[in-house]
Amino acid sequence: MKFSEMPYQRPDLDAVKQQFADLCARFKAAESYAEARAVFLEEEKLNKHVDTQAQLASVRNTIDTRDTFYDEEMNFWNEATPQLQECQNAWSRAMLDSPFRADFAAEYGDLMFVNAEIADKAFSPAILDEMAQENKLCTDYGKLIASAQIPFEGGVYTLSQLSPFKNDPDDARRLAAWKAEGAWYKEHQAEFDGIYDKLVHLRDTMGKKLGYEGYTTLGYYRMGRNCYTKADIEKFRAAVVKYLVPLADSIYREQARRLGKQYPMNMADNALMFRSGNPKPAGDADAILRQGKKFYEELSPETGEFFNKMLDDELMDVLSTPGKAGGGYCTGLGDYEMPFIFANFNGTQHDVEVVTHEAGHAFAAYMNRDRIPYSYVWPSMEACEVHSMSMEFFAWPWADGFFGQDARKFRYSHLAGALTFIPYGTMVDHFQHIVYEKPDMTPEERHAEWKKLAAIYQPWMRLDGEIPFYGAGEYWQRQMHIYQSPFYYIDYCLAQTVSLQFWAMLQKDCADAWAHYMAYTKQGGSRTFTELLNHAGLTTPFEESCLRGVCEAAKQWLDGYDLTGLV
């Protein structure tokens, strides 16, 4: 079924809550595993249907935030979701207490119970009001980002539409674009500060209501962390500073030399990898999608079938249009056992990476679309990002079709970008730990903490106030995950580290690398992150040897890469 034909109907919340309650009562009263299993499958179906309606509303709202109907629907879901979570929590407790737990574990694996225990620690009816407020504030942040109308060179642009100018080879034009964007953020900084301050205090309150020291422990539970701890993340951070920051620093020093700029550079100059311009796709949106089709059809029978289904059912919305929410994502439409891809093409390298990155998520969901329980379709967040970030590297043999004469530029900048991203992403995570340890910090103190971290994780960034907002070290506010998905961002860093393992494999044997990728992907969410890696013959990012090894391989490749003629 095409996306436009998928019907949306706001559920009767009271009726749905009663359905969940009735199922829960029947489950508890079950006298055999067969009876309990039948009720379990009914609950799965109901849960999948309610989630599908929520996703349809959310997707259509992000496609056009000005649509008053779906705007109102999101108001409904912001209020309804915490109440539905209460239903889910009651169901989880019933599962945990079931006399047939061993039978369920034998058929479906024990992870569903591990995750249920974590979910139980992450919720109480006592925080329902705070959760509803949190949802509204996150929506407010998204609306504020989507509302941007930035005057530049006689036109008016959204944040996404301005991006090509921020990568322009002309120094003056590029700097002007960064300043224009920074001025918009600065103009609205009081709003950004206000939303975040409320979110931090709300989350701190939620954590304390649940008996934790503040939000951090609750945040880890809400992220579903089931196989690593805060201490593991701290070890990973230390390895990033030890191995990756020096490598990233050398990349930016070489970039400054290539551009004829003094090191360290400002934000605008760091954004330009080559004096002749960053790699650009060889064609428009349609051409990129055609090449995406070729890539997936030639990569494997499974990926070909998947991508053609996405195209046929119009399950990708990728053009940047007025009123469209920023960013990109992939989500699932459980009733139809299909994913959906949302993006904002803007004429940059990012457009191709959307077709590979978000489609990596979507392919994994497609391969696991009929898994039971429904929660096993997707693994935990960091595990999900492995699918997407690694798929970007599998597209390298098709880079000539995507980028034409810029393919050589692309391969270099893609690897360099993956390596330099990890310090930034780790800094985002470190910043959030500081914020939630000290929830009463003023906005000014938060900005100061970010600037301190930038000196550790981004020494190549000159923060001297030259560019409004950015030059003052306030640019964490553009990172929506900090507002909407606390503690999520480290997942990208862990996943990028794994994706670099796939990149290293690809340099030796493409078929072997793909076999490992499929071994990883076909597991869905049936195992923890570290177990998924182990079963696919991969090393976890928490082992120091992992980062050390990928950095050594990447440095060797970068040092030997022929940049002749690329200026």
C-alpha positions in Angstrom: 0.0 0.0 0.0 1.2 3.5 -0.9 2.0 5.8 2.0 -0.6 8.3 0.9 -3.3 5.6 1.0 -2.5 4.4 4.5 -5.5 5.5 6.6 -5.1 7.4 9.8 -7.6 7.5 12.6 -7.1 8.8 16.1 -7.7 6.0 18.4 -10.3 6.2 21.2 -7.8 6.5 24.1 -10.1 5.2 26.8 -11.2 2.3 24.6 -7.6 1.4 23.8 -6.6 1.6 27.5 -9.5 -0.7 28.3 -8.4 -3.2 25.6 -4.9 -3.3 27.1 -6.4 -3.8 30.6 -8.6 -6.6 29.4 -5.7 -8.3 27.7 -3.6 -8.0 30.8 -6.4 -9.5 33.0 -6.8 -12.4 30.5 -3.1 -13.0 30.4 -2.8 -13.2 34.2 -5.7 -15.6 34.3 -4.3 -17.9 31.6 -4.0 -21.5 32.8 -1.6 -22.8 30.1 1.2 -21.5 28.0 -0.9 -21.9 24.9 -3.6 -19.7 26.3 -1.1 -17.1 27.6 0.7 -17.1 24.2 -2.6 -16.5 22.4 -3.2 -13.4 24.5 0.4 -12.3 24.1 -0.1 -12.3 20.3 -3.3 -10.3 20.6 -1.4 -7.7 22.6 1.3 -7.6 20.0 -1.3 -6.9 17.3 -2.9 -4.1 19.3 0.4 -2.6 20.3 1.6 -2.7 16.6 -1.6 -1.0 15.4 -1.6 1.8 18.0 2.1 2.5 17.2 1.4 2.6 13.5 -1.3 5.3 14.0 1.1 7.3 16.2 3.9 7.0 13.5 1.5 8.0 10.7 0.5 11.2 12.6 4.2 12.0 13.5 5.5 11.5 9.9 2.7 13.5 8.3 3.3 16.3 10.9 7.0 16.4 10.2 6.4 16.5 6.4 4.4 19.7 6.9 4.5 21.2 10.4 2.0 23.8 9.2 -0.8 21.2 8.7 -3.2 22.1 11.4 -4.9 18.6 11.4 -1.7 16.7 12.2 -0.5 19.5 14.5 -3.6 18.8 16.6 -3.0 15.1 16.3 0.5 15.5 17.7 -1.0 17.4 20.7 -3.2 14.3 21.2 -0.3 11.9 21.0 1.9 14.1 23.3 -0.8 13.6 26.0 -1.7 10.0 25.1 1.8 8.5 24.8 2.6 8.6 28.6 -0.8 7.0 29.4 -0.2 4.3 26.8 3.3 3.7 28.3 1.5 3.1 31.6 -0.5 0.4 29.8 2.7 -1.1 28.4 4.4 -1.0 31.8 1.5 -2.9 33.3 1.8 -5.5 30.5 5.5 -5.8 31.1 5.0 -6.4 34.8 2.5 -9.1 33.9 5.0 -10.8 31.6 7.7 -10.6 34.3 5.4 -12.2 36.8 4.0 -14.9 34.5 4.3 -18.5 35.6 5.0 -19.2 31.9 8.1 -16.9 31.7 10.4 -19.8 31.0 8.2 -21.0 28.1 8.2 -17.5 26.5 12.0 -17.3 27.0 12.4 -20.7 25.3 10.4 -19.6 22.3 11.3 -15.9 22.0 14.5 -15.5 24.0 15.2 -13.9 27.3 15.9 -10.4 26.0 12.3 -9.4 26.1 12.3 -9.9 29.8 15.6 -8.1 30.3 14.2 -5.1 28.4 10.9 -5.3 30.3 12.8 -5.1 33.6 14.7 -2.0 32.3 11.4 -0.4 31.1 9.9 -1.0 34.5 12.7 0.9 36.1 12.1 3.8 33.6 8.5 4.4 34.4 6.0 5.2 37.1 2.6 6.8 36.9 4.0 9.4 39.2 5.8 11.0 36.2 3.0 11.0 33.7 2.5 14.8 33.9 6.2 15.5 33.5 6.3 13.1 30.5 3.4 15.0 28.8 5.2 18.3 29.4 8.4 16.9 28.1 6.7 15.7 24.9 5.2 19.2 24.4 8.6 20.9 24.9 10.3 18.6 22.4 7.5 19.4 19.9 8.1 23.1 20.6 11.8 22.7 19.9 11.0 21.0 16.6 8.6 23.7 15.6 11.1 26.4 16.4 13.7 24.7 14.2 11.2 24.2 11.4 10.1 27.9 11.6 13.5 29.3 10.6 13.2 31.8 7.7 16.7 33.1 7.2 17.3 36.0 4.8 20.4 35.5 2.6 21.4 37.1 -0.6 17.9 38.4 -1.4 16.2 35.1 -0.6 14.7 33.4 2.4 15.8 29.9 3.5 15.1 27.2 6.0 18.0 25.8 8.0 18.2 22.8 5.6 18.0 25.0 2.5 20.8 27.2 3.7 23.2 24.3 4.0 24.7 24.4 0.5 25.7 28.1 1.0 27.5 27.0 4.3 29.7 24.7 2.1 30.3 27.2 -0.7 33.9 27.4 -2.0 33.9 31.2 -1.9 35.2 32.2 1.5 33.2 35.4 1.8 29.9 33.8 0.8 30.5 30.7 3.0 31.3 32.9 6.1 28.3 35.1 5.3 26.0 32.0 5.3 27.3 30.8 8.6 26.9 34.3 10.1 23.3 34.5 8.8 22.4 31.1 10.3 24.2 32.0 13.6 22.3 35.3 13.7 19.0 33.5 13.5 20.0 31.1 16.3 21.2 34.1 18.4 17.9 35.9 17.8 16.0 33.0 19.2 18.5 32.0 21.8 16.3 33.0 24.7 13.7 30.5 23.4 16.2 27.7 23.0 17.6 28.4 26.5 14.1 28.5 28.0 13.0 25.2 26.4 16.1 23.4 27.4 16.1 24.7 30.9 12.6 23.5 31.4 13.5 20.1 29.9 16.5 19.6 32.2 14.5 20.4 35.3 11.6 18.3 34.2 13.9 15.3 33.6 15.7 15.9 36.9 12.4 15.8 38.7 11.4 12.6 36.9 14.6 10.9 38.0 14.2 12.0 41.6 10.5 10.9 41.7 11.7 7.4 40.6 14.3 7.3 43.4 17.4 8.1 41.4 20.1 10.7 42.0 18.8 12.8 39.1 18.2 12.1 35.5 21.3 10.2 34.3 20.3 6.8 35.6 16.8 7.2 34.4 18.1 8.4 31.0 20.2 5.2 30.6 17.1 3.1 31.4 15.0 5.1 29.0 17.6 4.4 26.3 17.2 0.7 27.0 20.9 0.3 27.8 21.1 -3.4 28.6 24.7 -4.4 28.1 27.0 -1.5 29.1 27.2 1.2 31.8 28.2 4.8 32.3 31.7 3.5 33.2 32.0 1.8 29.8 31.1 5.0 28.1 33.7 6.8 30.1 36.3 4.3 28.9 35.2 4.8 25.4 35.5 8.6 25.8 39.0 8.2 27.0 39.9 6.1 24.0 38.4 8.7 21.7 40.6 11.4 23.2 43.7 9.1 23.1 43.3 7.7 19.5 40.8 9.7 17.5 41.3 13.3 18.5 44.9 13.3 17.4 43.9 11.6 14.1 41.1 14.0 13.5 43.4 16.9 14.4 45.9 15.8 11.7 43.0 15.7 9.2 42.1 19.3 9.9 45.7 20.4 9.9 46.0 19.0 6.4 42.7 20.6 5.4 44.0 24.0 6.6 47.2 23.5 4.6 45.1 22.6 1.5 42.8 25.7 1.9 45.7 28.1 2.7 44.2 28.9 6.1 45.8 29.4 9.5 45.2 26.6 12.0 42.9 26.3 14.0 40.2 27.4 11.6 36.7 28.9 12.3 33.5 27.0 11.8 33.0 28.2 8.2 36.5 27.1 7.1 36.3 23.8 8.9 33.2 23.1 6.8 35.1 23.3 3.5 37.2 20.2 2.9 38.5 21.2 -0.6 39.3 24.7 -2.0 37.4 23.6 -5.2 34.4 22.7 -3.1 33.1 19.7 -1.2 31.9 16.7 -3.2 28.5 17.2 -4.7 26.1 14.6 -6.1 26.3 14.3 -9.9 22.5 14.7 -10.4 19.3 15.9 -8.8 17.1 14.1 -6.4 15.6 11.8 -9.0 19.1 10.9 -10.3 20.2 10.1 -6.7 17.2 7.8 -6.2 17.9 6.1 -9.6 21.5 5.5 -8.6 20.3 4.3 -5.2 18.1 1.8 -7.0 21.1 0.6 -9.1 23.2 0.3 -6.0 20.7 -1.7 -4.0 19.8 -4.0 -6.9 23.5 -4.8 -7.6 24.5 -5.1 -3.9 22.3 -8.1 -3.2 18.9 -9.7 -4.1 17.6 -8.7 -0.7 18.5 -5.1 -0.9 17.2 -4.8 -4.4 13.8 -6.2 -3.4 13.7 -3.9 -0.4 14.5 -0.6 -2.2 12.1 -1.2 -5.1 9.3 -1.8 -2.6 10.2 1.5 -0.9 10.0 3.3 -4.2 6.8 1.6 -5.4 5.0 2.3 -2.1 6.3 5.9 -1.9 7.8 5.3 1.5 10.5 8.0 1.1 9.9 11.8 1.5 13.3 13.4 0.8 12.8 16.9 -0.7 13.4 20.0 1.4 10.1 22.0 1.4 8.7 24.9 3.3 7.2 23.9 6.7 9.0 20.6 6.7 10.7 19.6 9.9 14.5 19.5 9.9 16.8 16.5 9.9 16.1 13.0 8.7 15.0 9.7 10.2 13.6 6.2 9.6 10.6 4.8 11.4 8.5 1.8 11.1 4.8 1.3 10.1 4.1 -2.0 11.9 0.7 -2.7 10.4 2.2 -2.7 7.0 5.5 -4.3 7.9 7.3 -1.5 6.1 9.7 1.3 7.1 9.4 5.0 6.1 12.3 7.3 5.3 12.1 11.1 6.0 14.9 13.5 4.8 15.7 16.9 3.5 17.8 16.9 0.3 19.8 20.1 -0.1 22.2 19.5 -3.0 25.1 18.3 -0.8 26.9 15.1 -0.2 24.4 14.6 2.6 21.7 13.7 0.0 23.5 10.6 -1.0 24.3 9.7 2.6 20.5 9.8 3.3 19.9 7.2 0.6 22.5 5.0 2.1 22.2 5.8 5.9 18.4 6.0 6.4 18.0 3.1 3.9 20.4 1.1 6.0 18.0 1.5 8.9 15.0 0.7 6.7 16.7 -2.4 5.2 17.3 -3.8 8.6 13.7 -3.2 9.6 12.5 -4.8 6.4 14.6 -7.9 6.9 13.1 -8.3 10.4 9.6 -7.0 9.6 7.7 -10.1 10.8 9.6 -10.7 14.0 7.8 -11.6 17.2 7.8 -9.8 19.6 7.3 -6.6 17.7 10.1 -5.0 19.8 12.6 -7.4 18.1 12.2 -5.7 14.7 14.6 -3.0 15.9 17.6 -3.6 18.2 18.7 -1.0 20.7 19.6 2.4 19.3 23.4 2.1 19.0 22.9 -1.3 17.3 20.5 0.3 14.9 23.0 2.9 13.9 25.5 0.2 12.9 23.1 -0.8 10.1 22.9 2.8 8.7 26.5 4.0 9.1 28.0 0.8 7.7 25.6 0.8 4.7 27.2 4.2 3.8 30.5 2.5 3.3 29.1 -0.4 1.3 28.0 2.2 -1.3 31.7 3.2 -2.1 32.0 1.0 -5.2 29.0 2.9 -6.6 30.4 6.3 -5.7 31.2 7.1 -9.3 27.5 6.9 -10.2 26.4 9.0 -7.2 29.2 11.7 -7.5 30.7 11.5 -11.0 34.0 13.4 -11.1 33.7 14.1 -7.4 33.8 10.4 -6.4 37.5 10.6 -5.3 36.7 13.6 -3.2 33.8 11.8 -1.7 35.7 8.7 -0.6 38.3 10.9 1.2 35.8 13.2 2.8 33.4 10.4 3.8 36.1 8.5 5.7 37.6 11.8 7.1 34.1 12.9 8.2 33.4 9.6 9.9 36.6 9.9 11.9 36.1 13.5 12.8 32.5 13.0 13.8 33.2 10.7 16.6 35.0 13.3 18.8 32.1 15.7 18.2 29.5 13.1 19.1 31.4 12.0 22.2 31.5 15.6 23.2 27.7 15.9 22.9 27.4 12.9 25.3 30.0 14.2 27.7 28.1 17.6 27.8 24.8 15.9 28.6 26.4 14.0 31.5 27.7 17.3 32.9 24.3 19.1 32.4 22.3 16.4 34.2 24.8 16.2 37.0 24.3 19.9 37.6 20.7 20.6 36.5 20.7 24.1 38.1 23.4 25.5 35.9 22.4 28.7 34.2 22.3 28.9 30.3 25.5 30.9 30.4 27.2 28.2 32.5 26.1 25.5 30.1 27.5 27.4 27.2 30.8 27.7 29.1 30.9 24.0 29.7 30.4 23.3 26.0 33.3 25.6 25.2 35.6 23.8 27.7 34.7 20.5 26.1 35.4 21.8 22.6 39.0 22.5 23.6 39.4 18.8 24.4 37.4 17.2 21.7 37.6 19.8 18.8 41.0 21.5 19.2 40.8 22.4 15.5 37.8 24.6 16.1 38.6 28.3 16.6 36.0 29.8 18.9 36.6 33.5 19.1 33.2 35.0 18.6 33.7 35.8 14.9 30.5 34.0 13.9 27.4 34.7 16.1 26.3 31.7 18.1 28.8 29.3 16.6 31.9 31.3 17.4 30.8 31.8 21.0 30.6 28.0 21.5 26.8 27.9 21.8 26.3 25.6 18.8 25.1 22.6 20.9 21.6 24.1 20.7 21.4 23.1 17.0 21.7 19.4 18.0 18.2 18.3 18.3 19.1 15.1 20.1 20.3 17.1 23.1 16.7 18.4 23.4 14.6 15.5 22.2 16.6 12.3 22.9 18.9 12.8 25.8 21.9 10.4 25.9 21.1 9.1 22.4 24.0 10.7 20.6 26.8 8.5 21.9 25.0 5.7 20.0 26.2 7.2 16.8 29.7 7.2 18.0 29.7 3.6 19.1 28.0 2.6 15.8 30.5 4.7 13.7 33.3 2.8 15.4 31.7 -0.5 14.3 31.1 0.8 10.8 34.8 1.6 10.5 35.4 -2.1 11.2 33.2 -2.8 8.1 35.1 -0.2 6.1 38.4 -1.9 7.0 36.9 -5.3 5.9 35.8 -3.7 2.7 39.3 -2.7 1.8 40.2 -6.4 1.8 37.2 -8.4 0.7 33.8 -7.0 -0.1 32.0 -10.3 -0.1 33.3 -11.2 3.3 32.3 -7.8 4.7 28.8 -8.2 3.3 28.5 -11.7 4.9 29.4 -10.2 8.3 26.9 -7.3 7.7 24.1 -9.7 6.9 25.0 -11.9 9.9 24.7 -8.8 12.0 21.5 -7.5 10.4 19.5 -10.7 10.3 19.5 -10.9 14.1 17.2 -7.9 14.3 16.7 -6.9 18.0 16.9 -10.5 19.3 20.2 -9.9 21.2 21.9 -7.1 23.0 24.3 -4.8 21.2 27.5 -6.6 22.3 25.9 -10.0 21.6 24.9 -8.9 18.1 28.5 -7.9 17.4 30.0 -11.1 18.9 27.7 -13.3 16.8 28.7 -11.4 13.7 32.4 -11.7 14.4 32.9 -8.0 15.2 34.7 -6.3 18.1 32.8 -4.1 20.6 33.8 -0.4 20.8 34.4 -0.8 24.5 37.6 -2.7 23.9 40.4 -0.2 23.5 41.8 -2.3 20.7 38.8 -1.5 18.6 39.3 2.2 18.3 43.1 1.8 18.2 42.8 -0.7 15.3 40.4 1.3 13.1 42.5 4.5 13.7 45.6 2.7 12.5 43.9 1.3 9.4 42.3 4.7 8.6 45.6 6.6 9.1 47.4 4.2 6.7 44.7 4.6 4.1 44.5 8.4 4.4 48.3 8.7 4.3 48.4 6.6 1.1 45.3 8.2 -0.6 46.2 10.0 -3.8 44.9 13.6 -3.6 46.7 14.6 -6.8 44.7 17.2 -8.6 42.2 17.6 -5.7 42.6 21.0 -4.3 
